[in-house]
Amino acid sequence: MDPSSPVLPATILEQTALRLGCSPTDKKLAVYLDEEDELKNLRECFCIPKVKDLPPTDPSLVNGEESCVYFAGNSLGLQPRKVKTYLDEELDKWARTGVHGHFNGQRPWALADECILDLMAELVGAQRHEVALMNGLTVNLHLQMYAVESQLQLHGLDVKRCMLMMQPREGEETLRIEDILAVIEKEGDSIAVILLSGVQYYTGQLFDIPRITKAGQEKGCFVGFDLAHAVGNVELHLHDWGVDFACWCSYKYLNSGAGGLAGAYIHAKHSQSIKPALIGWWGHDFKTRFLMENKLQLSKGINGFRLSNPPILLVCALQASLEVFSQTTMKALRRKSILLTGYLEYLIKHYYNEDKTNPEKPFVKIITPSQIEERGCQLTLSFSLPIKSVFKELEKRGVACDMREPNALRVAPVPLYNSFHDVHRFIEILGSAITSSKQTANNTALSGSY
């Protein structure tokens, strides 16, 4: 299904189940959707952990030989199978050739990041020369002058006076686009830089990047986005949207491993005007970089922000993942993602909606927006039961997800490697986890009454 399609996931699920002669909650539907999934073979490109290898698992509750339900790709993506091969290739080259690896082989170390730039630029909808692969996310945030609080303090400015923080309306969990646009309209003349996340890490809300960019630029603001939870998750068209700058990590939906190589972007329209405040050796033009003349010939645009030579082992890991992405398109991934997350939402609402007539029944509330254009693959859940207890029971049963204080469980069915069967299994396991959590809560209340 297309993100702009008026056909909602719930409608597709119900119509498909009707054709199959089963309930939308039946496992038969999950099996059918996996059989029809045009991207199902991509799962084979990744290492799926076994239940028995996850540290908190209770072997009395689950078959340890099964693959786990891995819904933590919003925190750390799974390992692409080719990573080990690529790492071994470069370690072997280092062992055999030493310093000569810098300019020889399939991945010359001095140019390794540039070997995969086209793959990265395609994912974020940018031109090749607008993107650089460098550093970690927070380093790039600082280099592009928007790790906001510390940068304001560094320049002797009052954080409370100089930083506008937006909050949802009272009683609501997510920001309304009309409220964001209203603040830009009211305060825009005094705002230098607008910074938002593409997808908000806690709620999973996807912001309307093109509308926010247009509104901010009409007020003369530079508009940038932290895309850590958006890249590899939703479709991005940074160049066409005119976004001024952006950066992202690669270890979440881009599956490059913990501490993986990050990315940064500056629009081509700023290639001559925006210069780095802190300059590194690797920002010099390549033709003069190795002359060591102490004369600055700065590369244009984002390439002038580079500090050091690329870490080859991190490049290898990112390359392995980007090559999986290149086997499909973000449009196809997004199409599957909408239905996959829609399936998860459907089953949660079916089994765990709040029942006002039965206040004893545990319920689950979905914090993430229900509109498909306002979310990626992640759903953030809150529970009527203590969150830590539910999380612990899920872990015991081989589910990898993510708990965030004060009361959120983040679950992310990733279309690259998660299946509809994963979603169905999660719902079954969630039922068992909730039952155990309720029993624990009741026992605690009982013992506390003496």
N, C-alpha and C positions, 0 to 999 in steps of 0.2 A: 504494500500500500504506500501511496505517496503522502508525505507529511501534510500536503495541502488538500488531500482528499477529504471529502465530507463524511466518508464512511469511517465510523469509529471502530476501534479494536473490539469493543464489546459486541457490536453488530456482526462483525466478521466471525468472531468466536461462536456466537449463537447460531448464525446461519450455517457455519461449517458443521457444528455439532448436530444440527437438525438433519443435514444431508447424511451424516454418519449414523443417525438414529440413536444418538446418545446424549447425555447431559453435557453441558459445557464444562462441568467439573470432573467428568470421567477421564481417566488416564488414557482412554482410547483417543481422545482428541489430541492430547500431547504427542502421542505416538504418530498420529497422522500428520500433525504440523511439522514434526521433525523429518518425516519421510519426504514431505513436500518442500522442505527448506532448501533453497538453491545455494545456501552458504554452509550447509552442514559439514562439508569436507574440511573447512578451515579449522574446525576443532582439532583435527588430527595434526595440525601444525604446532600444537602447544602441549606442554607437559601438564597433565591434570593430576594433582596430588591424590594419593590414596588416603582414605579415611584413617588408616592405621598410622600414617606418618604425621598426622596433625597432633601436636602435643597435648591439647586438652581432651582428646577423645576418650570416651568410656567404652571399652570393648564389649561390655555386657549389654550395651544399648544399640549397637550398630555393627554391621559386617565390615570389618576393617579392610577387606580386599576391594571394596567398592571405591569408585572415584568419589571424592568429596563433592559437596555442592559448594562451588566456589563463587560467591557473590561479593567478592572483595576487590574486584578490578578497579574500583574507584579509589582504592588505597594503594594497591600494588598489583599490576597485571601479571598474568602467568608467563612462564618462560617459554619463548618460542624454541622449538626443537633445534633450529639451526644455530642458535647462539654458541653452543659448545663447539661445533665444527668451526665456526668463524674464529672463535677465541684460540682454538688449537692451531689454526693456520697462522695466526699472527705470532703466537708464542714460538712456533716452530721457525718462522722467518727470523724472529729476533735471535733465537739460538744459533741459527745457521749463518746469518748475514750481519748481525750486529747493526752498526750505524747505517749500513747501506739500505736498510728497510725504509728510511725516510723518503726515498724517491724511487723505489722499485717495488714491483709486485702489483697485484690487483688493487690493493689499498695502500698506496704510498702514504706513510704516516703523516707526512707534512701536508697532505691534501685529503686525508681520509674523510673529514667532515664534508668536504665539497663533493665527494663521490656519491653522497646520498641526499644532497640538497634538493634535487628534483622531486624525489619521493616525498620529502617533508613539505616542500612548497605546495605540492598537489593537495595534500591533506588539509592545509589551512587556507587554500584558495589565494595564494600569493605568487608573485613572480620570483624567480630564482634569486635575483639579486636583492630582494627585499627580506630574505631570511638568512639567519646565521644559526648554526648549531654550536653552542658554547656554554661553558660554566654550569651552574645550577640555577634553579628558578630564582632564588632570593638574590643571588649575585646579579642576575640580569635585571631584576627589579631595581636594585640600587643603581646599576649602570644607566638605566633609562630614567632615573630620578623619580621613581614612584614607590619605593618602600616607604610609605608616606610619613608615618610618625617620626621615624629616626631621621629621615631627610629634613623634615621641618626643624627638628631639634638641632641637627648639624648646622643649619643655616641661621640659628638663633631666633627662630620663630615660635610663637605660642601655639601649641598643638590645639588647644581648646578653641582658639580664635580662628585658626587658619585651616582647620580640617572639618568639613561638614560630613557627618555620619548619618546615613539614612536608616530609619527603623521602620518595620511594618506598622500598620495601624494597630491600635489597641485591640487585642483579641484575635489578631491575625498572625499567621506564621511567615508569610512571604510578602515581598514588596509588590505594589501595584505599579504597572508601567505608567499610568497616568500621574502617580505621585512622583515618580522619577522625573518625568518630563516637566511637571509643575515646578519642581525645585530648580531644574535647569533654566526654565523660563524666568523664574523669580530672581535667582542668584547668579545666573550665568555671566553677567557683565563683570562680576568680581571674581569669577573662577578661572584659574589658569589651566588646571588639569582635572579632567574627570577620569576616575578609575573605578571600574566595576569588574567583578568576575564575569566570565562568560556563562558559566554554570556555578551557582553558589554551592560551596562544598557541603554545608550542613543540611540545607533544605532540598538540594537538587534542582532548584529553580533555574531555568534557562532564560536569560534576559534577551530582549529584542535588540540585538547589537546594532543593526542598521539604523533603527529609529533613534536610539540613544546617540549614536555617532552623529547623525544628521542634526539632531536638536542641539547637541553641544557645539558642533562646528559653526552653526548659525549664530551662536553667541560668542564666537571667537575662541573657544576652548580647544585645547588639545585633548583628544579622547583616546584612551587606551584601555586594554582589557587583559586581565590575568586569566589565561585560558587553560589553567592546569586541569580543570574538570570538564573542559569542552573539547579539547583536541582529541581526535580519535573517537569521540562520543557523538558529536553532532556535526552537521554540515557547516563549514565555515567558508566565507568568501571575503577575506580581509581586504584584498586589493579592490574588488568591485564595490565593497561597502565603504571604502575610503577611510577605514580605521587608521588613525595616526601611528599607533604603536601597540605592540602586544608582546607577551612572552608566556612561556609554558614549560612545564616539566615533561618528562617522557616516561616516567615509571608507572603511571597509572594506566590509562587506556592505551598508551603506546608501548607498554610491555617491555621496557628496556632495562629493567632491574633496578633495585634500590640505589638511589643516588645517581641515576642515569643522566645522560647528557641532555641539557635543556635547550630550548629554542627561543629565538627572539626575532622580532619583525619591526621594521620601520617602513612606512609607505614610500614608494618611489618619489612622490612629490616633495619629500623632505630630504632627498639624497644629497642635495647641495647645501641645505641650510642647517640641518641638525648635526651637531658635532658632539663627540663624547667629552665629558668633563674629566674623566680619568682615562688616560691613553696607555695601551699596552703594546708590546712589540708586535703582536700579531695583527694589530690594526693598521700597520704600515702596508702600503701597496706591495704586492708580491714581488714585483720586479726589483725593488730596492730593499726588501725586507732583510736580506742576508748580507747586505753590504756593510752594515754596522757603521754608517757614516754620521750617526746622530743628527740626521736631517729628516724632519718629519715629512713624509709624503703619505698622508692619511688616505686610506681607502674610503670610498663614498658610502654614505648611508650606513646601514647596520653593520657592514663589514669593518667599518672604522671603530666599532665598539669591541671588537674581539681583543682579548688580552694575551692569550697563550696558545701554543700549538695544541691541536686536538688530542684528547686521550684515546688512543687507538682501541683499547679494550672496550671502552664505553661506546665508541662508534660501531664496533662489531655487534654489540647487543642491540643497538637501535636499528642497525641495518637489517638484522634478522627479522625484526618485527615489521619494519616498514615494507619489506618485501612481501609479507603476508597481506598487508593492506593493499599492495599493488595488484593482488590477484582479484580484487573486486573494486567497488567504488564506495565512497561514503554515502551516496544516495541509496545504494542497495543495502548497506549496513544499517542505515537509518530506517529504511523500510522494515527490515526485520526487527530492529530495536523497538520500534513503536508497537508492533504486535506482541513482541516478547514481554515487554514491560506492561503492556495493556493486559496481557494474560495474567501476569502476577497481580496486578491491581484488581482484576475481575474476581480472582479466587479469594483474595484477602477480603474484599467487600462481601463476597458471598458467605464466607464462613465467620468473619470476625467483625462485622459492623456492630456498632453499639445498638443494643436492644433496650429501649426505655422501659419496656414491659417486664424485663428480666435484669434488674440491676446487678445480680450476682454473676451474670455471664461475663467473662473477660472479653475485652474488645481491643481492636487495633485501629488507630487513626493514622491516615496517610497525610503527612505534612506537605509533601511535594504536590505542586499544582496538578489538577486532573486534566487540564488542557494539554494535548500532546505537543503543541507548539511552545509550551512553556516548561518543558522538561526534557532531559536526556534519558538515559537508561536507568538512572538511580531512583529508587523510592526511599524516602525517609519515613520511618514508622515510629509512632509512640504507642505505649501500651498502658492499659488500665492497671496492669501488674507492675511490680518493680522491674525496671529495665535490666538491671544487672543480673537478676535471676533468670530472665528469659534468655539473655545473651549467653549465660553460662550453660544453660540447658541445650541451646542450639549447638554450642561448641562441643559439648559432650557427644552429640549425635552426628558430628562430622560436617557441620556447616561453617564455612568461613565467611564471616561478614564483619561489620564494623560498628562498634558502639561509641557514641559521642555524648558527652555530658551536655545538658542535664538529663535528657530523657529521649534520646534518639537512637534508633537502630538503622544504619544505612545498608541497604541491599541493592546490588547492582548486577542484574543479569546482562552480561556483555555479549553482544551479538557475534563477535568473532569466535568465541569458544563456548558460550553457554547455550543450552538447548531448552526446548519446551518441557522436556522430561525433567530437567533440573528444576524448573519452576514448580512442576507438579510435586516432585519429591520434597522441595522446600516447604510447600504448604502442608504436606503430610507430617513432616518433621516438626513444623511450627505448632501443629496441634498437640503433639506429644510434649513439646517443650512448655507450652502454655499450661497443659494439665499438670505437669510436674511443678511448675512455678506456683500455680494456684494452691496445690497441696502443701508446698513449703510455706507459703504465706499463711495458710490456715493453721498449720502446725505452730508457726511462730506466734500467731495471735492467741492460740489456745494456751500455749505455755506461758505467755505473757499475762494471762488472766489470773494466774495464781499468786 
